[in-house]
Amino acid sequence: MLQKPDELTVRQLSQKFPVSQYVVCDWLEKGLVTARRPQPNGQRWITLTAQQEQELQTWVTRSKRIAKSKSQEVLNEIASGAV
């Protein structure tokens, strides 16, 4: 495994925020996050700064368009008292 301790995969980052993996790939394409890819067509290893983490969390929280995971939707409903 080539992953360094501070690196995340696309899947791990999607679970961290929780958003779909397609959203993380979109972030990579737009340059919102960067990754290294040691081998062509291989795994991408993403490193985030504390500022990037905070900005992405704020963006995800405020976004009406980002597809959030089902578990996050349930947590939001519970927090709002809808459940």
HELIX and SHEET records of a PDB file:
HELIX    1   1 VAL A   10  LYS A   16  1                                   7    
HELIX    2   2 GLN A   21  LYS A   30  1                                  10    
HELIX    3   3 ALA A   50  ARG A   62  1                                  13    
HELIX    4   4 LYS A   70  SER A   80  1                                  11    
SHEET    1   A 2 ALA A  35  ARG A  36  0                                        
SHEET    2   A 2 TRP A  45  ILE A  46 -1                                        
END                                                                             
